[in-house]
């Protein structure tokens, strides 16, 4: 274990929400020079969900949060902390507060956390520290992104990848008996960043020059569409993610054979398969919904987790290796036990 504390955590509920609109690969053939076979072969994606002009990230995140609370058997007023992992808030000042208000969690402090596709893994470790310290008892971690609004739909290298959605988990503090960590649901983690590779994946701010009457000149802000060097991201992920998982397993005092499920950020099926192979984990122990949802950034891990829990695949007591990776570049692995 990486820390010793009188408190541990339990992951007690999950929820997810997806927009209704579906864009499949055949429809994409009408937008860019591509094909269903080309996309599916290289990424594993066949369709993705897209938020409409009137759908907000706050709405999707609130739906996922309410479903997670219902599974955990908690009322919104029992939540002490809300952390929203997102790169695409409705408001540049943050959307966690709007979610807090929407679900009626009026006792909770709410904050945004930005770590792109690694956001849920980073958020999970962050929330756990608040619970382990004894400051808070019940927390809500949400991963949500609406990247379709920041995609260049004429760029076939990126527009085929991204979808929209939200996923959430409830985490609760539990007292550990006699300093034992047997009941702690967070078994180990490894978080990393490499800013020298920041240029590989960006949703960059831009500024249009605007002179002011005083003689000063400012930049009127906006953002450019997503740009990505897919080959570099692939090479980075298949090398760094298994390393992070192995380090997290070492800290958790677990072997790969003790992992029930591998759940990676849903970026590319070839990455998921390559990481499983490198770890020596059978592919049937991987969780993937990439074919139906595409890359939903910080939402991808909690959406796939919620589906697997509700399908009965992930059971209480199962141990999962979760790993996110993406812009920053950032990556992280977290070894968790689901349920009580």
N, C-alpha and C positions, 0 to 999 in steps of 0.2 A: 504494500500500500504506500501511497505517496504522502499521506497525512495521517495523524492520529488525533482523534477527537471523540468526545463523549457522545456525539451525534453522528448518525449516518443518514443516508437518504433512501427513499423508496420511490420507484416509478409506479404510480398507482392508477393512471388513466391516460388515455390517448384519444385524439380526435383529428379529423381532417375535413377539408372542404375543397371542392374543385368547381370551377365555372362550368356552366352547361354546354357552352359552345365547343365543338370539336373540330379541329383542323387536321385532316389526315394527309398522308403523303401524296395521295392522288390529287388532292386539291392544291398542294404545293407545286405540283407539276405545271399548274397554270400560272404560277407566279415567277418561278425561276427555272433555269435549265437543270432539271434533276429528274429522278424517278423514284418510285416507291422501292424498287429493288436496290438502287444505289444507296438510299438513305438507310434502309433496314439492314443491309449488309455491313455498312460502315459504322452504324451507331446502335442498332437494335431498336430504334424508334419507328413506330408506325403511325402514331397520332399524338396530339397534345391538346390540352384544354386551354382556351384563351378567354380572358376576362373581356367583357364588353365595355364600351365607352362609359357606361353608367355604373359599372361594378367597381368597387374600391377594394384595396388591400385590407382596409379595416373591416369591411363586411366579411370577406373570406376568413380572415384571422379570427374574428369574433365567433363565427360559426364553428370553426375548428376548436376554439377554446371552450365553448359551451358544451360540445360533445365530449371533450376530455374531462371536464368537470363532472358531467353526468356519469361517466364511467367510474370516476373516482369517488362518487357519492358526496361531493362537496358543493356547497353553495358559493356563488361568486364572492359574497361578503366574508367568506372564510379565507380568501387568498390574501397573503401578505405581500407578495412580490410578483410582478409580471415583467418578463424580459422578452422582447420581440427581436428576433434575429431576422434582419431584412436589409437589402440594398435598394429597395424600391418603395419607400414609404409614400403615403399619399401626400404627406407634408414633409418638406426638407428638415423641419425642426423635429420630426419624429412622429410616429403613429401609435406608439404604445399607450400614450395617455388617452387617445381616442378610443382604443380598444377597451381600456379600463372603464371608460364611461359607458360604452355600448353594452358591456356585459353586466354592468352594475357592481363591479368589484371595488366599491368605494373605500375600502380599507387598504388597498394595495398601492404600493409605490410602483410606478411603471417607467421603464426605460427601454430605449432602442439599443441594439448592439449590431454593428456592421462588420462582418467578416466574410461577405459574399457566400460562396457555396460551402465554406467551412463554418458558417455562422451557427448552425445548430449544435455542432460539436463544441465550439467555443462557448456557446451559451449554456450548454449542459454543465460544463465544468464550472463556469462562473456562478450559476445558480446554486450548484452544490456547495460552494464555499460559504454562501450566505446561510444555507441550512445547517451545514456542519458547525458553523460558529455558534449556533443557537439563537441568532438574531431573529430569524424568521422560521415559521413552522410549515407553511403551505405556499408553494410557488407554482406559477404557470409559465412554461417556456413555450414560445410560439416561433415557428419558422414559417415565413411567408414571403412570397415574391411574385411580382407581376412584371416579369421581364419582357413580355410581348410589347410593352409600350416603349421599350428602348432597343428594339431590334430593327436593323435595316432589312426590310423585307425584299430587297433586291440582292442581298448578299447570301448566296446559297451556302456559304461556309458556316453561317451562324443562324440564319432564320429557320433551318431545319431542326434545330436543337431544342429551343426553349419553349416552355409552357408555363402556365400560371397555377397557383394553388397555395394552400396553407395547411400546416399540420401543427399539432400541439401535444404536449405531455404535461401532466401534473406530477410534481415532485413534492414529497413530504419528508420532514425530518423525523427520525426515529432515534430513541435513546438506545445506545449500545450497552449491553450488559458486561460489566467487569472489563471494560476497555476492549472487548472483543469486536472484531470487524465483521463477524459472520453475517450480520443482518444488513450490512451496508450495501446498497445497490450500486454504488460507484466503486469499482474494484481497482481501476488504474487508468491513467491517461497519458497522452503525449501530444502537446500542441507545439506547432512550429510555424515560422514565417521566414521568407526569403525575399526581401525587398529588391534585390538585384534583378529579380525576374518579374518585377511589377509590370513591365511593358508588354508581357506576353498576353495578358487578358485585361481589358480595360473597358470601363464605361466612363469616359473622361469628361470632365467639365471643360467648357469652352466659354469665351467671353467676347462679345461684340463691343468694339470701342464706342463709347458714348461720351462726348465732351459735355461738360457742365458749364453753366453760365459764369461760374467763379473762375473759370480757366483751368480747373482740374478736369482730368479725364478718368472715367471709371470703365469697368467692363460689365456689360449687361450679361448676366449669367444664363447658361443653358447647358445641356449635356449632349455629347455626340452619341451615336448609336454604339452598341457593343462591337468591339474589335477583338479578335482572338487568333493566335497562332496555334491551330489545332494540334499540329505535330509536336510542338514543344510541350503543350499541356499534357498530351498523351505520355510522352517520355518522362516528364516530371512525375505524373501520377503513378505509373507502374513501378517506378523506382522508389519514390519517397513514401507512398502510402503503406506498402508492406513493412518498411522499416519502422514507421510510426506504430503500426499495429503490434509488431514484435516487441518494441520497447514498452508499450502499454501493457502487453501481456506479462512481460517480465516484472513490471511494477505490481501487477495484479497477482503475481505468483500463480499464474495459470499457463497452460500450454495450449497450442492451437487445437489439440485434440479435445480440450474441454469446452470449446466454443460450440454452441448449438447453432448460431446463425451469424453470418457475415452480412452486414448491411452497410453498403457504401453509398456515398452521394451518387445519385442517379444521373451520371453524365454521359456514359457510353458503355454499352454492354461488353465491348472488347476490353475496356479497363477493368470492369468487374470480374470478368473471366480470368484476365491476366493476373490480377492480384490474388484471386483464389488459388490459381495454379501455383503462383510463387510461394504462397503460404502452405501449400500442400493440403488445402481444404477442398473436399468434394464440392463440385458446383451445385449439387442439390441442397447444400447448406447455405447458399446465397439467397438473398431476398431481392427481387427486382420487379418494378412496375414500369420500367422505362418504356416498354413497348406502347403502353397506353397513356402515359403522362408526360414523357419527355423529361427534359432537365428543368426542374422547378427550383433550382438554386437552394437557398436555405430551407425550403419547404420539403425537399425531396426525401430526406431521411425520415422525418416524422410522418409524412404521408404514407410512405411504404411501411413503416412500423405499424401505424394504425390499421392499415389493411391487413397485415399479417396477424395482428392481435385479434381483430374481429373475425378473421377466417379460422381462428383456432390454431394457427401454425405456431405462433409464439405463445407459450404457456408460462404461467407463474413459475419462477425458479429457473427459467432458461437464461443462459448467459449469451450475450450478444457482443460482437465487436463492431462498433460503429465508427465510420471514418468519413470525414469530409475533406474536400480539397478544392482549391480554386483561386480566384483573384487575390492578389496581394504580393506574391503568391503566398498562400497560407494552406496549411493542412493540419489535421489532427485526428487522433484515434482515441476512443473512449471504450473501455470495457465495462459493461453494465449487466446487472441482473434485473430481469423484468418482474415486477410484482412483489408481493410480500412473501 
